[in-house]
Amino acid sequence: MSLVIGVLALQGDVREHAHALEASGATAVGVRRAEELDRCDGLVIPGGESTAMWRLMRAFDLLEPLRKRIEAGLPAYGSCAGMIMLADRIEDGVEGQETIGGIDMTVRRNAFGRQVDSHESTIQFDGRPLEAVFIRAPWVESVGEGVEILGSVERPVHPVEGAPRRIVAVRQGRLMATAFHPELTGDPTVHRYFTELVRQSKNEE
């Protein structure tokens, strides 16, 4: 079955996500206008800066169409700032900051620290070890009952004894999100997971 997965092409690692999707067996296309969503079986929302992304979505008249398509069942995957955009609630957001929403979770912006705190960690993703790249990354403060935790990390950037595990990958139905950037490692695990989610969703229609 041929799959067309869009990559929101307003900001972030658009090309890298497209390459990872192509390696996972999908056809990747850039999305900048609402009408381009019509050809997509799924959508990737890359990293970037969440407040800039929100404003760009408003400027390109994409925010409301994205909300409607996701509410109607369009599978979507958000990485880093994309995770923030798929969250129903934000901690440490700027005044008036909006999201697309869809995942019943609270996400804290820049939770792992500033750019200088960017790092790599080995996490468990869907029960398997995975190298994850965190760049000014958020983490998930809390999730609702319908959200599956796919990955967590044992400690924050600056280890503190007894610190809680931080949730860094989640799924709710046809939506998933990671705090890290799988497009930067060359490991196709996350994109294959999302491609299979899109495939299953298309089979259900």
Stockholm file with secondary structure:
# STOCKHOLM 1.0

chainA/1-205         MSLVIGVLALQGDVREHAHALEASGATAVGVRRAEELDRCDGLVIPGGESTAMWRLMRAFDLLEPLRKRIEAGLPAYGSCAGMIMLADRIEDGVEGQETIGGIDMTVRRNAFGRQVDSHESTIQFDGRPLEAVFIRAPWVESVGEGVEILGSVERPVHPVEGAPRRIVAVRQGRLMATAFHPELTGDPTVHRYFTELVRQSKNEE
#=GR chainA/1-205 SS CCCEEEEETTSSCHHHHHHHHHHTTCEEEEECSGGGGGGCSEEEECCSCHHHHHHHHHHTTCHHHHHHHHHTTCCEEEETHHHHHHEEEEESCCTTCCCCCCEEEEEETTTTCSGGGCEEEEEEETTEEEEEEESSCCEEEEECTTCEEEEEESSCSSCCTTCCCEEEEEEETTEEEESSCGGGTSCCHHHHHHHHHHHHHHHHC
#=GC SS_cons         CCCEEEEETTSSCHHHHHHHHHHTTCEEEEECSGGGGGGCSEEEECCSCHHHHHHHHHHTTCHHHHHHHHHTTCCEEEETHHHHHHEEEEESCCTTCCCCCCEEEEEETTTTCSGGGCEEEEEEETTEEEEEEESSCCEEEEECTTCEEEEEESSCSSCCTTCCCEEEEEEETTEEEESSCGGGTSCCHHHHHHHHHHHHHHHHC
//
